Amino acid sequence: MEIITQYFADFTDEQNRQMSALKELYTTWNERINVISRKDIDSLYEKHVLHSLAIAAVFEFVPGQRIVDIGTGGGFPGIPLAIFFPEVEFVLADSIRKKLNVVTEVAQGIGLSNVKTHWGRVEDIKEKNSFDFAVSRAVAPLGDLWNWAKPLIRKGQQAEFDNGLICLKGGDLHEEISASGCKPMMWHVYDLFREEHFKQKFMLYVKR
């Protein structure tokens, strides 16, 4: 948890409580349903929570906005972002039901009231043009993510950035970006958080 407060110092008492509770909850649930690599569970706050919060380091979601997390897995980046932005609604989508069961238990365990889940393919979400942003972490190639996200995101701008897709990715992305047909803005996560783990991690943003 210390690595989170090293970069984010203005949490409320409730946010600190919720963040602090994640380790025990994820450790317990991960023993039943493997949603995080066993070797990574001890690095939960750096490799999963802080990585998710790279989005919050750049993007300011405003109260009343709706965010869909595509392929949330065990709840990343959705759960940390829902803690960070308590007045924003998050819909965490995944095709694997047991992973969403963990998401639900974690959200309930820390008292998150701004998280909903969608079980099934993201293409089957019926609420078209009803989200301000889509977020995702290491789920699919950028072109696929954009094809899935674009119908869900309404055009508009309520803060610094226009509505769009934000995704966290790793490695050499040149071919993937070229193949996508998108022209994303890109940030090196290591420039945001000076941790060795993030040297090959990037954040991409595609405007709707």
LINBEL-V508614 format. One record per pair of residues at least 4 apart in sequence whose C-alpha atoms are under 6 Angstrom apart, sorted by the first residue. I is the first residue (numbers start at 1). J is the second residue. If there is no record, write none. Layout:
i:I j:J
i:I j:J
This chain:
i:1 j:45
i:4 j:8
i:5 j:9
i:11 j:15
i:16 j:20
i:18 j:110
i:22 j:26
i:23 j:27
i:26 j:30
i:30 j:34
i:30 j:35
i:35 j:74
i:43 j:47
i:44 j:48
i:45 j:49
i:45 j:50
i:46 j:50
i:47 j:51
i:49 j:80
i:52 j:77
i:55 j:59
i:63 j:87
i:63 j:88
i:64 j:88
i:65 j:88
i:66 j:89
i:66 j:90
i:66 j:131
i:66 j:132
i:67 j:90
i:67 j:131
i:67 j:132
i:67 j:133
i:67 j:134
i:68 j:90
i:68 j:91
i:68 j:92
i:68 j:134
i:69 j:78
i:69 j:92
i:69 j:93
i:69 j:134
i:69 j:135
i:69 j:136
i:70 j:93
i:70 j:136
i:71 j:93
i:71 j:94
i:72 j:76
i:72 j:92
i:72 j:93
i:72 j:94
i:73 j:99
i:74 j:99
i:74 j:103
i:75 j:79
i:75 j:103
i:78 j:82
i:81 j:85
i:82 j:86
i:89 j:114
i:90 j:115
i:91 j:115
i:91 j:116
i:91 j:117
i:92 j:117
i:93 j:117
i:93 j:118
i:93 j:119
i:94 j:119
i:94 j:120
i:95 j:119
i:95 j:120
i:95 j:121
i:105 j:109
i:107 j:112
i:123 j:148
i:128 j:151
i:128 j:152
i:129 j:151
i:129 j:152
i:129 j:153
i:129 j:154
i:130 j:153
i:130 j:154
i:131 j:152
i:131 j:153
i:131 j:154
i:132 j:153
i:132 j:154
i:132 j:163
i:133 j:163
i:133 j:164
i:133 j:165
i:134 j:165
i:135 j:165
i:135 j:166
i:135 j:167
i:136 j:167
i:137 j:167
i:137 j:168
i:138 j:169
i:142 j:180
i:143 j:180
i:145 j:149
i:146 j:150
i:155 j:208
i:156 j:162
i:156 j:163
i:157 j:162
i:157 j:163
i:163 j:208
i:164 j:206
i:164 j:207
i:164 j:208
i:165 j:205
i:165 j:206
i:166 j:204
i:166 j:205
i:167 j:203
i:167 j:204
i:168 j:202
i:168 j:203
i:169 j:201
i:169 j:202
i:170 j:200
i:170 j:201
i:170 j:202
i:171 j:200
i:173 j:177
i:184 j:204
i:184 j:205
i:184 j:206
i:185 j:204
i:185 j:205
i:186 j:203
i:186 j:204
i:187 j:202
i:187 j:203
i:188 j:202
i:189 j:198
i:189 j:201
i:189 j:202
i:190 j:194
i:190 j:198
i:190 j:199
